[in-house]
Amino acid sequence: MTSHKADEQLSEDRRKEIFLALVDAQDHEMSVAQSRNLMAQRFGVNENQVRLIEREGMELQWPPLG
């Protein structure tokens, strides 16, 4: 269970979807700042939530990392 309060309303599947899209955007030469902004707009979340999802995905080695 995540300890991040800001993303508790998002299911784990939804957070994983956002994380995958974020990593994909960065793999295609988009800057970290640009990709966070794009994901916030695309998924209707704020950039802080994107950062928390990014951290969670990296810590837990979500696909495509693990």
N, CA, C and O atoms as CSV, one atom per row, in Angstrom:
chain,resi,resn,atom,element,x,y,z
A,1,MET,N,N,0.846,-1.191,0.000
A,1,MET,CA,C,0.000,0.000,0.000
A,1,MET,C,C,0.885,1.245,0.000
A,1,MET,O,O,1.893,1.304,0.704
A,2,THR,N,N,0.507,2.202,-0.771
A,2,THR,CA,C,1.311,3.416,-0.892
A,2,THR,C,C,1.113,4.328,0.306
A,2,THR,O,O,0.046,4.360,0.920
A,3,SER,N,N,2.152,5.058,0.617
A,3,SER,CA,C,2.049,6.017,1.717
A,3,SER,C,C,1.825,7.434,1.209
A,3,SER,O,O,1.815,8.384,1.992
A,4,HIS,N,N,1.645,7.575,-0.094
A,4,HIS,CA,C,1.477,8.890,-0.705
A,4,HIS,C,C,0.002,9.296,-0.681
A,4,HIS,O,O,-0.822,8.710,-1.383
A,5,LYS,N,N,-0.316,10.285,0.117
A,5,LYS,CA,C,-1.703,10.701,0.279
A,5,LYS,C,C,-2.292,11.300,-0.997
A,5,LYS,O,O,-3.473,11.098,-1.281
A,6,ALA,N,N,-1.495,12.028,-1.764
A,6,ALA,CA,C,-2.017,12.745,-2.931
A,6,ALA,C,C,-2.526,11.820,-4.020
A,6,ALA,O,O,-3.388,12.218,-4.804
A,7,ASP,N,N,-2.012,10.582,-4.092
A,7,ASP,CA,C,-2.446,9.715,-5.186
A,7,ASP,C,C,-3.334,8.563,-4.721
A,7,ASP,O,O,-3.570,7.620,-5.477
A,8,GLU,N,N,-3.832,8.632,-3.475
A,8,GLU,CA,C,-4.664,7.549,-2.967
A,8,GLU,C,C,-5.975,7.407,-3.729
A,8,GLU,O,O,-6.531,6.310,-3.774
A,9,GLN,N,N,-6.483,8.468,-4.323
A,9,GLN,CA,C,-7.731,8.357,-5.053
A,9,GLN,C,C,-7.549,7.680,-6.409
A,9,GLN,O,O,-8.529,7.291,-7.046
A,10,LEU,N,N,-6.292,7.538,-6.855
A,10,LEU,CA,C,-6.008,6.861,-8.115
A,10,LEU,C,C,-5.688,5.398,-7.835
A,10,LEU,O,O,-4.910,5.086,-6.934
A,11,SER,N,N,-6.289,4.510,-8.608
A,11,SER,CA,C,-5.997,3.095,-8.422
A,11,SER,C,C,-4.546,2.814,-8.801
A,11,SER,O,O,-3.914,3.592,-9.516
A,12,GLU,N,N,-4.038,1.704,-8.318
A,12,GLU,CA,C,-2.669,1.331,-8.675
A,12,GLU,C,C,-2.543,1.140,-10.183
A,12,GLU,O,O,-1.532,1.524,-10.771
A,13,ASP,N,N,-3.553,0.553,-10.814
A,13,ASP,CA,C,-3.510,0.381,-12.269
A,13,ASP,C,C,-3.410,1.726,-12.984
A,13,ASP,O,O,-2.666,1.866,-13.955
A,14,ARG,N,N,-4.157,2.707,-12.504
A,14,ARG,CA,C,-4.118,4.044,-13.116
A,14,ARG,C,C,-2.748,4.691,-12.905
A,14,ARG,O,O,-2.202,5.303,-13.823
A,15,ARG,N,N,-2.192,4.557,-11.700
A,15,ARG,CA,C,-0.860,5.112,-11.439
A,15,ARG,C,C,0.185,4.440,-12.313
A,15,ARG,O,O,1.091,5.102,-12.820
A,16,LYS,N,N,0.068,3.129,-12.493
A,16,LYS,CA,C,1.008,2.409,-13.363
A,16,LYS,C,C,0.877,2.878,-14.809
A,16,LYS,O,O,1.876,2.990,-15.518
A,17,GLU,N,N,-0.340,3.150,-15.243
A,17,GLU,CA,C,-0.573,3.654,-16.600
A,17,GLU,C,C,0.112,5.019,-16.786
A,17,GLU,O,O,0.758,5.266,-17.805
A,18,ILE,N,N,-0.039,5.881,-15.801
A,18,ILE,CA,C,0.597,7.204,-15.860
A,18,ILE,C,C,2.111,7.053,-15.853
A,18,ILE,O,O,2.804,7.732,-16.612
A,19,PHE,N,N,2.631,6.176,-15.009
A,19,PHE,CA,C,4.073,5.962,-14.934
A,19,PHE,C,C,4.622,5.457,-16.261
A,19,PHE,O,O,5.647,5.951,-16.731
A,20,LEU,N,N,3.965,4.495,-16.863
A,20,LEU,CA,C,4.402,3.952,-18.143
A,20,LEU,C,C,4.425,5.037,-19.215
A,20,LEU,O,O,5.381,5.131,-19.984
A,21,ALA,N,N,3.384,5.848,-19.268
A,21,ALA,CA,C,3.328,6.934,-20.247
A,21,ALA,C,C,4.427,7.961,-19.989
A,21,ALA,O,O,5.007,8.503,-20.930
A,22,LEU,N,N,4.710,8.226,-18.731
A,22,LEU,CA,C,5.761,9.171,-18.352
A,22,LEU,C,C,7.130,8.675,-18.806
A,22,LEU,O,O,7.899,9.424,-19.408
A,23,VAL,N,N,7.428,7.425,-18.519
A,23,VAL,CA,C,8.716,6.845,-18.922
A,23,VAL,C,C,8.829,6.827,-20.444
A,23,VAL,O,O,9.883,7.141,-20.997
A,24,ASP,N,N,7.750,6.463,-21.109
A,24,ASP,CA,C,7.757,6.431,-22.573
A,24,ASP,C,C,8.039,7.815,-23.148
A,24,ASP,O,O,8.824,7.944,-24.087
A,25,ALA,N,N,7.418,8.839,-22.603
A,25,ALA,CA,C,7.645,10.212,-23.077
A,25,ALA,C,C,9.106,10.610,-22.884
A,25,ALA,O,O,9.709,11.227,-23.762
A,26,GLN,N,N,9.669,10.255,-21.731
A,26,GLN,CA,C,11.068,10.598,-21.463
A,26,GLN,C,C,12.013,9.800,-22.354
A,26,GLN,O,O,13.069,10.302,-22.738
A,27,ASP,N,N,11.648,8.571,-22.686
A,27,ASP,CA,C,12.459,7.752,-23.589
A,27,ASP,C,C,12.468,8.299,-25.009
A,27,ASP,O,O,13.372,8.017,-25.797
A,28,HIS,N,N,11.450,9.084,-25.318
A,28,HIS,CA,C,11.353,9.678,-26.660
A,28,HIS,C,C,11.806,11.132,-26.651
A,28,HIS,O,O,11.237,11.982,-27.336
A,29,GLU,N,N,12.838,11.396,-25.866
A,29,GLU,CA,C,13.555,12.663,-25.851
A,29,GLU,C,C,12.757,13.860,-25.353
A,29,GLU,O,O,13.072,15.002,-25.685
A,30,MET,N,N,11.739,13.603,-24.568
A,30,MET,CA,C,11.021,14.697,-23.923
A,30,MET,C,C,11.698,14.939,-22.581
A,30,MET,O,O,12.070,13.986,-21.897
A,31,SER,N,N,11.860,16.183,-22.200
A,31,SER,CA,C,12.495,16.472,-20.915
A,31,SER,C,C,11.605,16.002,-19.771
A,31,SER,O,O,10.406,15.789,-19.949
A,32,VAL,N,N,12.200,15.844,-18.604
A,32,VAL,CA,C,11.451,15.430,-17.418
A,32,VAL,C,C,10.336,16.424,-17.125
A,32,VAL,O,O,9.197,16.028,-16.876
A,33,ALA,N,N,10.660,17.712,-17.155
A,33,ALA,CA,C,9.652,18.747,-16.872
A,33,ALA,C,C,8.520,18.713,-17.896
A,33,ALA,O,O,7.348,18.808,-17.533
A,34,GLN,N,N,8.869,18.579,-19.160
A,34,GLN,CA,C,7.843,18.532,-20.209
A,34,GLN,C,C,6.953,17.300,-20.045
A,34,GLN,O,O,5.731,17.382,-20.173
A,35,SER,N,N,7.585,16.158,-19.761
A,35,SER,CA,C,6.802,14.924,-19.640
A,35,SER,C,C,5.866,14.973,-18.430
A,35,SER,O,O,4.736,14.490,-18.500
A,36,ARG,N,N,6.332,15.549,-17.331
A,36,ARG,CA,C,5.457,15.679,-16.156
A,36,ARG,C,C,4.265,16.574,-16.464
A,36,ARG,O,O,3.133,16.265,-16.092
A,37,ASN,N,N,4.526,17.676,-17.141
A,37,ASN,CA,C,3.450,18.599,-17.509
A,37,ASN,C,C,2.454,17.920,-18.433
A,37,ASN,O,O,1.244,18.047,-18.243
A,38,LEU,N,N,2.955,17.197,-19.437
A,38,LEU,CA,C,2.086,16.513,-20.385
A,38,LEU,C,C,1.224,15.455,-19.691
A,38,LEU,O,O,0.029,15.351,-19.966
A,39,MET,N,N,1.819,14.681,-18.804
A,39,MET,CA,C,1.057,13.636,-18.105
A,39,MET,C,C,0.004,14.245,-17.189
A,39,MET,O,O,-1.100,13.713,-17.071
A,40,ALA,N,N,0.334,15.345,-16.548
A,40,ALA,CA,C,-0.650,16.026,-15.700
A,40,ALA,C,C,-1.866,16.440,-16.529
A,40,ALA,O,O,-3.010,16.239,-16.120
A,41,GLN,N,N,-1.597,17.023,-17.701
A,41,GLN,CA,C,-2.693,17.442,-18.573
A,41,GLN,C,C,-3.451,16.244,-19.132
A,41,GLN,O,O,-4.682,16.225,-19.145
A,42,ARG,N,N,-2.711,15.258,-19.589
A,42,ARG,CA,C,-3.319,14.094,-20.253
A,42,ARG,C,C,-4.201,13.280,-19.312
A,42,ARG,O,O,-5.259,12.793,-19.711
A,43,PHE,N,N,-3.761,13.134,-18.053
A,43,PHE,CA,C,-4.486,12.278,-17.120
A,43,PHE,C,C,-5.311,13.044,-16.101
A,43,PHE,O,O,-5.944,12.433,-15.240
A,44,GLY,N,N,-5.317,14.375,-16.180
A,44,GLY,CA,C,-6.147,15.174,-15.293
A,44,GLY,C,C,-5.708,15.145,-13.839
A,44,GLY,O,O,-6.532,15.158,-12.924
A,45,VAL,N,N,-4.389,15.105,-13.641
A,45,VAL,CA,C,-3.827,15.151,-12.294
A,45,VAL,C,C,-2.894,16.351,-12.215
A,45,VAL,O,O,-2.620,16.990,-13.231
A,46,ASN,N,N,-2.405,16.663,-11.021
A,46,ASN,CA,C,-1.468,17.780,-10.936
A,46,ASN,C,C,-0.029,17.258,-11.004
A,46,ASN,O,O,0.218,16.060,-10.865
A,47,GLU,N,N,0.903,18.172,-11.218
A,47,GLU,CA,C,2.293,17.755,-11.393
A,47,GLU,C,C,2.876,17.132,-10.133
A,47,GLU,O,O,3.756,16.276,-10.223
A,48,ASN,N,N,2.405,17.541,-8.965
A,48,ASN,CA,C,2.870,16.915,-7.728
A,48,ASN,C,C,2.466,15.442,-7.693
A,48,ASN,O,O,3.254,14.593,-7.276
A,49,GLN,N,N,1.259,15.140,-8.122
A,49,GLN,CA,C,0.825,13.744,-8.186
A,49,GLN,C,C,1.706,12.959,-9.154
A,49,GLN,O,O,2.082,11.820,-8.878
A,50,VAL,N,N,2.032,13.572,-10.284
A,50,VAL,CA,C,2.898,12.899,-11.258
A,50,VAL,C,C,4.253,12.592,-10.627
A,50,VAL,O,O,4.788,11.498,-10.807
A,51,ARG,N,N,4.802,13.540,-9.899
A,51,ARG,CA,C,6.088,13.312,-9.221
A,51,ARG,C,C,5.997,12.156,-8.220
A,51,ARG,O,O,6.898,11.321,-8.145
A,52,LEU,N,N,4.912,12.115,-7.460
A,52,LEU,CA,C,4.729,11.031,-6.490
A,52,LEU,C,C,4.598,9.680,-7.187
A,52,LEU,O,O,5.153,8.681,-6.729
A,53,ILE,N,N,3.868,9.656,-8.287
A,53,ILE,CA,C,3.706,8.427,-9.069
A,53,ILE,C,C,5.054,8.012,-9.658
A,53,ILE,O,O,5.399,6.831,-9.675
A,54,GLU,N,N,5.801,8.987,-10.135
A,54,GLU,CA,C,7.125,8.714,-10.694
A,54,GLU,C,C,8.026,8.076,-9.629
A,54,GLU,O,O,8.699,7.081,-9.896
A,55,ARG,N,N,8.033,8.644,-8.447
A,55,ARG,CA,C,8.855,8.112,-7.351
A,55,ARG,C,C,8.401,6.702,-6.973
A,55,ARG,O,O,9.223,5.802,-6.802
A,56,GLU,N,N,7.089,6.519,-6.844
A,56,GLU,CA,C,6.550,5.212,-6.476
A,56,GLU,C,C,6.921,4.164,-7.522
A,56,GLU,O,O,7.340,3.059,-7.178
A,57,GLY,N,N,6.767,4.509,-8.779
A,57,GLY,CA,C,7.090,3.577,-9.857
A,57,GLY,C,C,8.557,3.198,-9.885
A,57,GLY,O,O,8.901,2.047,-10.156
A,58,MET,N,N,9.418,4.159,-9.609
A,58,MET,CA,C,10.848,3.875,-9.576
A,58,MET,C,C,11.201,3.000,-8.374
A,58,MET,O,O,11.987,2.060,-8.496
A,59,GLU,N,N,10.622,3.309,-7.218
A,59,GLU,CA,C,10.905,2.528,-6.009
A,59,GLU,C,C,10.440,1.082,-6.145
A,59,GLU,O,O,11.113,0.156,-5.692
A,60,LEU,N,N,9.285,0.902,-6.771
A,60,LEU,CA,C,8.693,-0.440,-6.897
A,60,LEU,C,C,9.039,-1.129,-8.206
A,60,LEU,O,O,8.593,-2.247,-8.465
A,61,GLN,N,N,9.841,-0.453,-9.035
A,61,GLN,CA,C,10.283,-1.020,-10.320
A,61,GLN,C,C,9.116,-1.471,-11.200
A,61,GLN,O,O,9.102,-2.584,-11.725
A,62,TRP,N,N,8.138,-0.571,-11.344
A,62,TRP,CA,C,6.998,-0.860,-12.209
A,62,TRP,C,C,7.464,-0.950,-13.659
A,62,TRP,O,O,8.483,-0.363,-14.024
A,63,PRO,N,N,6.716,-1.688,-14.487
A,63,PRO,CA,C,7.027,-1.710,-15.916
A,63,PRO,C,C,6.998,-0.299,-16.479
A,63,PRO,O,O,6.147,0.508,-16.104
A,64,PRO,N,N,7.889,-0.014,-17.340
A,64,PRO,CA,C,8.808,-0.910,-18.057
A,64,PRO,C,C,10.131,-1.138,-17.341
A,64,PRO,O,O,11.035,-1.730,-17.930
A,65,LEU,N,N,10.286,-0.697,-16.102
A,65,LEU,CA,C,11.573,-0.834,-15.417
A,65,LEU,C,C,11.871,-2.250,-14.954
A,65,LEU,O,O,13.010,-2.710,-15.028
A,66,GLY,N,N,10.850,-2.934,-14.482
A,66,GLY,CA,C,11.096,-4.261,-13.910
A,66,GLY,C,C,10.210,-5.313,-14.459
A,66,GLY,O,O,10.313,-6.474,-14.064
